[in-house]
């Protein structure tokens, strides 16, 4: 009896806490309506657990002074951004290729909101296979002369991770400065102490947003999803591959892993370097300065025009999402999208629908299997709407497709880390390359068309005849999609 009596006050206390949280979400945090309702549903149906989930996953990030860019003047980036904005505004900016001028407004927006300078002297190699990508990366690491900067959301010390780790230790012994930055949530299977041999050789390893206490991390909802490698300030890598055996297709659950990654030589390596330094200096007490060592003069390597765009909960604008939207608006003939997760907000969904209804050939490719169940079924619910608008949807059957790629009209494209979902748009720290080059964009389109051969088309008729249990899963997942 005493147990029952003593537990009675707990219920009204819980009720009051839920009301307080609901008021906080609605009136103080100024979230969008869909996210607000999703959290209210969680609090209503899971009173105690919902409270814990909110503390861990629902709180907004205090972004003041998260990334301090003290080195802008040291590398002249402020002057370059201002020069490019002014030249675009008065129409005196020189484009090496006339068709790039068509994307002037997109380029200008990326400059104004994200400080993404346009460089036009890059050479890009595209990787759509993990074996080839990591062999190239290991070769470049082996040839490093001064420094190696590595940042991954997921870094596993399995067979692939150990291969890379052994090469890094060898380079550290030779006096090359090695730095590794990984996200704690993404790389939760490893601990910093596992890199002790590298650190004893002079290497440095840091964790992005580490836990304050074991198993307790109030910032775990804000994940550094970026994948960046910079070698000697002259070679850069960006894309979807993390470090782990599954990215070589060695995981039986996923099978062949289809991703897209870029190897860059040219002036766009410098913005990648800047992004790494900003993230590193946030995570480490051992700051990197903005010296010529990390920003060497780079001879012209090619003619690809591109911008490196970052976004996250620290930025004033959702830079990558806005760039995606503007890219879609510029399409005249076709839009090809590959993404493992498709949980767009209303603005993105409407942009795709308008493109479909205006006669543009819109094709979207998604996986045939989930790595996150709720996300998978939420993806299907949104895909259904686009089928009705006339989009073609392909289910990749060869393995798991993890590429984050948009290509339009054989002229402009984006490749990077940002998925098409609310998490990438608002919660994750992301980085993408926006490319303005016919040759590279045509190559990306050909990769998409090759992937169609390993896919099956999902028709509207098939979608409308899906089982009731699937419809139920989609409905529940869609309700929760703003907080997935």
C-alpha positions in Angstrom: 0.0 0.0 0.0 2.8 2.4 0.9 4.4 1.8 -2.5 1.1 2.8 -4.2 0.7 5.9 -2.0 4.3 7.0 -2.5 4.0 6.7 -6.3 0.9 8.8 -6.6 2.6 12.3 -6.5 4.9 11.1 -9.3 2.0 11.2 -11.8 1.0 14.8 -11.4 4.6 15.9 -11.3 5.1 14.1 -14.6 2.0 15.8 -16.0 3.3 19.2 -15.0 6.7 18.5 -16.5 5.0 17.5 -19.8 3.0 20.7 -19.8 6.1 22.8 -19.1 8.0 21.1 -21.9 5.1 21.6 -24.3 4.9 25.3 -23.4 8.7 25.6 -23.9 8.6 24.0 -27.3 5.6 26.0 -28.5 6.4 29.5 -27.1 10.0 29.8 -26.3 12.0 27.7 -28.8 10.0 28.9 -31.8 10.3 25.7 -33.7 8.4 25.0 -37.0 4.9 23.6 -36.6 5.7 20.1 -37.7 8.6 19.6 -35.3 6.5 21.1 -32.5 3.6 18.7 -33.0 6.0 15.7 -33.3 7.5 16.5 -29.9 4.1 17.0 -28.3 3.0 13.6 -29.6 6.1 12.0 -28.1 5.5 13.7 -24.7 1.8 12.7 -24.8 2.3 9.0 -25.6 5.6 8.5 -23.7 5.4 10.8 -20.7 8.5 9.8 -18.8 10.6 8.4 -21.7 9.5 11.4 -23.8 10.9 13.8 -21.2 14.3 12.0 -21.3 14.3 11.9 -25.1 13.6 15.6 -25.3 16.5 16.4 -22.9 18.9 14.3 -25.1 17.5 15.0 -28.6 15.1 17.9 -28.5 17.0 20.8 -27.1 18.2 23.4 -29.6 21.9 24.1 -29.9 23.3 27.3 -28.4 25.4 28.4 -31.4 27.0 31.6 -30.1 30.7 31.4 -30.8 30.6 27.7 -31.7 33.0 28.2 -34.6 35.3 31.2 -34.4 36.9 32.2 -37.6 39.9 34.2 -36.4 41.9 33.5 -39.5 39.8 35.1 -42.1 42.2 38.1 -42.5 45.2 35.8 -42.4 44.2 34.0 -45.6 42.5 37.0 -47.2 39.1 35.3 -47.4 37.1 38.4 -46.3 38.5 40.4 -49.2 37.9 37.6 -51.7 34.3 37.1 -50.6 33.6 40.8 -50.9 35.3 41.0 -54.3 33.3 38.2 -55.7 30.0 39.5 -54.3 30.7 43.0 -55.7 31.8 41.6 -59.1 28.6 39.5 -59.4 26.4 42.4 -58.4 27.8 44.8 -61.0 28.1 42.0 -63.6 31.9 42.2 -64.0 32.7 38.7 -62.7 34.7 36.7 -65.2 33.3 33.2 -65.8 35.7 30.8 -67.6 32.7 29.1 -69.1 29.8 31.2 -70.4 27.1 28.7 -69.3 28.2 29.0 -65.6 26.8 32.6 -65.7 23.4 31.0 -65.8 23.9 30.0 -62.2 25.1 33.4 -61.1 22.3 33.9 -58.6 22.9 30.5 -57.0 26.6 31.3 -56.7 25.9 34.7 -55.3 23.5 33.4 -52.7 26.1 30.8 -51.6 28.7 33.6 -51.2 26.4 35.9 -49.2 25.0 33.4 -46.8 27.8 30.9 -46.5 31.0 32.7 -47.6 31.4 30.0 -50.3 34.0 31.4 -52.8 33.8 30.3 -56.4 37.0 28.7 -57.7 37.4 27.8 -61.4 40.7 25.9 -61.6 39.8 22.5 -60.1 40.3 19.0 -61.3 37.8 16.4 -60.0 37.9 12.6 -59.9 34.6 10.9 -59.1 34.5 7.7 -57.2 31.3 5.6 -57.1 33.0 2.5 -55.6 34.6 2.2 -52.1 37.5 0.0 -53.1 38.7 2.5 -55.7 38.1 5.5 -53.4 40.0 4.1 -50.4 42.9 2.8 -52.6 43.3 6.3 -54.0 43.1 7.8 -50.5 45.7 5.4 -49.1 48.0 6.2 -52.0 47.6 10.0 -51.4 48.2 9.5 -47.7 51.4 7.5 -48.4 52.7 10.3 -50.6 52.0 13.1 -48.0 54.9 15.4 -47.3 53.7 17.8 -44.6 50.3 17.2 -43.1 47.2 14.9 -43.3 43.9 16.1 -42.0 41.1 13.5 -41.7 37.6 14.1 -40.6 34.8 11.4 -40.7 31.4 11.0 -39.1 32.1 7.3 -38.7 35.7 6.0 -38.3 35.9 2.3 -37.4 39.1 0.4 -36.6 38.1 -2.7 -38.5 40.1 -4.1 -41.4 39.8 -0.9 -43.5 40.3 1.4 -40.6 43.4 -0.5 -39.5 44.8 -0.3 -43.0 44.5 3.5 -43.0 45.7 3.7 -39.4 48.9 1.8 -40.2 49.7 4.1 -43.0 49.0 7.1 -40.8 51.4 5.8 -38.1 54.0 5.3 -40.8 53.7 8.9 -42.0 53.7 10.2 -38.4 57.1 8.4 -37.9 58.4 10.2 -41.0 57.5 13.6 -39.4 54.2 14.3 -41.3 51.6 15.9 -39.0 48.6 13.7 -38.7 45.3 14.9 -37.3 42.1 12.8 -37.0 38.7 14.3 -36.0 35.6 12.1 -35.6 32.1 12.5 -34.4 31.4 10.7 -31.1 27.8 9.6 -32.0 28.8 8.3 -35.4 32.0 6.7 -34.2 30.6 5.4 -30.9 32.3 2.1 -31.4 35.8 3.5 -30.8 37.5 5.4 -28.0 40.2 8.1 -28.3 42.7 5.9 -26.4 42.6 3.4 -29.3 44.7 5.9 -31.2 47.4 6.0 -28.5 50.2 4.7 -30.8 49.5 7.5 -33.3 49.4 10.1 -30.6 52.7 8.8 -29.1 54.2 9.4 -32.6 53.1 13.1 -32.6 49.7 12.6 -34.2 46.6 14.3 -32.7 43.1 12.9 -32.4 40.0 14.8 -31.3 36.3 14.0 -30.8 33.5 16.3 -31.9 31.0 17.1 -29.1 32.3 14.5 -26.7 30.2 13.3 -23.8 30.4 15.3 -20.6 29.7 12.1 -18.6 29.7 8.5 -19.7 26.5 7.7 -21.7 25.2 11.3 -21.1 25.6 13.8 -23.9 23.1 16.6 -24.1 24.5 17.5 -27.6 24.3 14.1 -29.2 21.5 15.2 -31.5 23.9 17.6 -33.2 26.3 15.4 -35.2 29.2 16.4 -37.3 28.3 14.4 -40.4 31.1 15.8 -42.6 33.6 13.7 -44.4 36.7 15.7 -45.3 40.3 14.7 -46.0 43.0 17.3 -46.9 46.6 16.3 -47.7 49.3 18.9 -47.8 46.8 21.6 -48.5 46.7 20.4 -52.2 44.5 17.4 -52.3 41.0 17.1 -50.9 38.3 14.5 -50.5 34.6 15.1 -49.9 31.5 12.9 -50.3 29.5 10.1 -48.7 31.9 7.4 -47.7 32.9 6.9 -44.1 35.6 4.6 -42.9 34.5 1.0 -42.3 34.4 -2.4 -44.0 30.7 -2.0 -45.0 31.8 0.8 -47.3 33.8 -1.8 -49.2 30.7 -3.9 -49.6 31.8 -6.4 -46.9 28.7 -6.2 -44.7 26.2 -9.0 -45.5 23.3 -6.9 -44.3 23.9 -4.2 -46.9 25.8 -6.0 -49.6 27.4 -3.7 -52.2 27.8 -0.2 -51.0 27.1 2.5 -53.7 28.3 5.9 -52.7 29.7 9.0 -54.4 32.9 10.7 -53.4 35.2 13.4 -55.0 38.9 13.8 -55.1 39.8 17.4 -55.7 42.9 19.2 -56.8 42.8 23.0 -57.2 41.8 26.1 -55.2 38.7 24.5 -53.7 41.0 22.5 -51.5 41.5 25.7 -49.5 37.9 26.0 -48.5 37.9 22.4 -47.5 41.0 23.0 -45.4 39.3 26.0 -43.8 36.3 23.9 -42.9 38.5 21.2 -41.3 40.4 23.9 -39.3 37.2 25.4 -38.0 35.9 22.1 -36.8 39.2 21.1 -35.4 39.7 24.3 -33.4 36.2 23.9 -32.0 37.0 20.4 -30.7 40.7 20.8 -29.7 42.7 22.9 -27.3 45.6 22.6 -29.7 44.5 25.1 -32.3 45.6 25.2 -35.9 46.8 28.6 -37.2 45.9 29.9 -40.7 49.5 29.8 -42.1 50.9 29.3 -45.6 51.8 25.8 -44.5 48.1 24.8 -44.7 47.2 27.1 -47.6 50.1 26.7 -50.1 50.0 28.2 -53.6 48.2 25.7 -55.9 49.0 25.6 -59.6 46.1 25.4 -61.9 44.9 21.8 -62.1 41.8 22.0 -64.2 38.9 24.1 -65.3 36.0 22.9 -63.0 34.1 25.7 -61.3 32.9 24.8 -57.8 31.9 26.1 -54.4 32.3 24.3 -51.0 29.2 25.0 -48.9 28.8 24.2 -45.2 25.7 24.3 -43.1 24.5 23.2 -39.6 22.7 24.4 -36.5 25.4 27.0 -36.1 24.6 28.9 -39.3 22.1 31.7 -39.7 20.6 30.1 -42.8 20.2 26.5 -43.9 22.8 27.0 -46.6 22.8 23.6 -48.2 19.1 23.2 -48.2 18.7 26.7 -49.8 21.3 25.8 -52.4 19.5 22.6 -53.2 16.3 24.6 -53.6 17.9 27.1 -55.9 19.5 24.3 -57.9 16.1 22.7 -58.4 14.6 26.0 -59.5 17.3 26.4 -62.2 16.5 23.1 -63.9 15.1 23.2 -67.4 15.4 19.6 -68.6 16.0 17.1 -65.9 16.7 16.6 -62.2 18.5 13.4 -61.0 18.5 12.8 -57.2 20.2 10.0 -55.3 19.7 9.9 -51.5 19.5 7.2 -48.9 16.9 9.2 -46.9 14.2 11.3 -48.5 12.3 13.2 -45.7 12.1 16.7 -47.2 10.4 19.7 -45.6 7.5 21.3 -47.4 9.6 23.8 -49.3 11.8 21.0 -50.8 8.8 18.8 -51.5 6.9 21.6 -53.2 9.9 22.5 -55.4 10.1 18.9 -56.6 6.4 18.8 -57.3 6.5 22.1 -59.2 9.4 20.8 -61.3 7.4 17.6 -62.1 4.2 19.4 -62.9 6.1 21.8 -65.2 7.4 19.0 -67.4 10.9 18.5 -66.1 12.2 15.0 -66.0 12.5 14.3 -62.3 14.1 11.0 -61.2 14.8 9.9 -57.6 16.8 6.9 -56.5 16.5 5.5 -53.0 17.6 2.2 -51.3 15.7 -1.0 -51.2 16.5 -1.7 -47.6 16.6 0.4 -44.4 19.5 1.2 -42.1 17.1 3.2 -40.0 13.6 1.8 -40.0 11.5 4.9 -39.2 13.5 6.9 -41.7 13.0 4.2 -44.3 9.2 4.2 -44.0 9.0 8.0 -43.8 10.9 8.1 -47.1 8.3 5.9 -48.7 5.5 8.2 -47.5 7.0 11.2 -49.2 8.0 9.3 -52.4 4.3 8.5 -52.8 3.4 12.1 -53.2 6.0 12.7 -55.9 4.8 9.6 -57.9 1.5 11.3 -58.1 3.1 14.5 -59.4 4.9 12.5 -62.2 8.4 11.8 -60.7 10.1 8.6 -61.6 11.3 6.7 -58.6 13.9 3.9 -58.7 14.6 1.4 -55.9 18.3 0.4 -56.0 18.6 -3.4 -55.7 22.3 -4.1 -56.1 23.0 -3.3 -52.5 22.7 -0.1 -50.5 22.8 3.4 -52.1 24.2 6.0 -49.8 25.1 8.7 -52.4 24.0 12.3 -51.8 23.9 13.6 -55.3 21.8 16.0 -57.3 22.5 16.7 -61.0 20.6 19.1 -63.3 20.7 19.6 -67.1 24.3 18.3 -67.5 25.5 21.6 -66.1 25.3 21.9 -62.3 25.4 19.3 -59.5 25.9 18.8 -55.8 27.9 16.0 -54.1 28.6 15.9 -50.4 27.4 14.7 -47.0 23.9 16.2 -46.8 20.9 13.9 -47.2 17.5 15.2 -48.2 16.0 15.1 -44.8 15.2 17.4 -41.9 18.2 16.2 -39.9 20.7 17.2 -42.6 18.9 20.5 -43.2 18.7 21.6 -39.5 20.6 19.4 -37.1 23.7 17.9 -38.7 26.9 19.8 -39.5 27.3 19.1 -43.3 29.5 20.1 -46.2 28.8 19.8 -50.0 30.6 20.6 -53.2 28.4 22.5 -55.7 29.8 22.0 -59.2 29.3 24.0 -62.4 30.9 22.0 -65.2 29.4 20.1 -68.1 31.9 17.3 -68.2 31.7 16.4 -64.5 27.9 16.8 -64.5 27.5 14.6 -67.5 29.7 12.0 -65.8 27.5 12.1 -62.7 24.4 11.8 -64.9 25.9 8.7 -66.6 26.6 7.1 -63.2 22.9 7.7 -62.3 21.7 6.1 -65.5 24.1 3.2 -65.0 22.6 2.7 -61.5 19.1 2.5 -63.1 20.2 -0.8 -64.6 20.6 -2.2 -61.1 17.3 -0.7 -59.9 13.6 -1.3 -60.4 11.1 1.5 -61.0 8.4 2.0 -58.4 5.2 2.9 -60.2 2.2 4.8 -58.8 0.0 1.7 -59.3 2.4 -0.5 -57.2 2.6 2.2 -54.5 -1.2 2.5 -54.2 -1.6 -1.2 -53.8 0.9 -1.6 -50.9 -0.3 -3.5 -47.9 -2.2 -1.8 -45.0 0.6 -2.6 -42.6 3.0 -0.7 -44.8 0.7 2.3 -44.9 0.5 2.2 -41.1 4.3 2.2 -40.8 4.5 5.1 -43.2 1.9 7.1 -41.3 3.6 6.7 -37.9 7.0 7.4 -39.4 5.8 10.5 -41.2 4.4 11.9 -38.0 7.8 11.5 -36.3 9.8 12.6 -39.4 10.5 16.2 -38.2 12.5 14.8 -35.3 14.1 11.8 -36.9 
